[in-house]
Amino acid sequence: MCNCGKKRSSLNTTARTVVAPVQNQQPIAARPQPSFTHIDQSIMFQYTGSTALSIIGRVTRKSYRFNFPGDVKPVAIVDATDMKAVPVLRVVE
C-alpha cells in the first residue's frame, strides 16, 4: 500500500511561508500608468508582392492585412522594425 498521503501532509505542515508586511504601498489607481503613445504612432508600408499578405505585429499582436499589390497600410512604430525585414514590404516616404 502507498504511503504518499502521509508524506504530503507531513511536507505541508513543515513548510512555512513568511510574508513581510508591505509599507507605503499605493492603491493600483494611484500608481502611474505606462504611456503607450508610441503604439498610436505609425509608419506607412506598401505591399510589393503579387498576391495578398497577412502579418501579425510581434509587439502589438495586431493583424495587418495587405489585400492586393500596391496596398498601403499604417503599421505601429513598435511593429515597424520587424516589418522592415519582410522583403515584400517597403516604407512609404
N, C-alpha and C positions, 0 to 999 in steps of 0.2 A: 504494500500500500504506500502511496506517495505521502510525504510529509511536507509538501510545499506550502500548505496553508499556514502552518505554524512558523515556518521560516519567514514568510511575508509579513505576518503580524508582528513578529519579533523585530524585523527590519523597520517597520513603520513606527514602532514605539521607541526605537533607539535613535532614529534620525530626527533631528530637530532643526527648524529653520528660525533664524533670528532676524527680525526685521527692525532696522533702525528707524526711529521717527524722523520724518522729513520736516524741516523747519523752513519757513518763509516760502512755501510753495504757492504760486499764484493759481487762481482758477483758470481753467482752459480758455474761457472767453477773454481773459485779461492778458494772455500771452500774446506776444507779437506774432502775426501770421506771416508766412513766407510770401514773397512777391512773385507772381507768375506773369508779370507783364511781358517778359521775353518770349513766352509762349504765344502771346497775342500778335507779336510782330511776325511778318512773313516775307519770304523771298519768292518771286515768280519763277517757276520752272516750266520749260516746254518739252513735250514728248516728241522725240525724233524717230521712234520705232515705226514698224509697219502695221501693227495691229492695235490692240489696246493693252493697257498696263494697270494693274492694281498693286499698290505697295503700301505697307504699314510702317508708319514712323516709329523708330525704335524708342524714342523718348516719350512722345505724347501718346503713342499707340493709336493714333488717328489713321484712318484709311484714306489714301489718296488714289483717286481713280482717273486715269487719263484715257478717255474714250476713243480717241482717234489720233492719227499722226498730226502733229502740229498743235495739239490741245495744250493750253496754258492754264496752270493751276497755282494758287498760292500754297506755299509749304512753310510751316512754322520754322523759325530760325533754329530752334533746337534740333529739328529733324534734318535741316538742310545739309549738314556735314555728311551724313550718310547718303543723302540723295545725290550729292555731287559725285559719289563713287559709282553710280548707276550709269553705264555707258550710253543709254538711250535717253537720258535726261540732261538738259543743259539749262544754265541760269539765263534768264532773260534780263538784259540790262535796261 
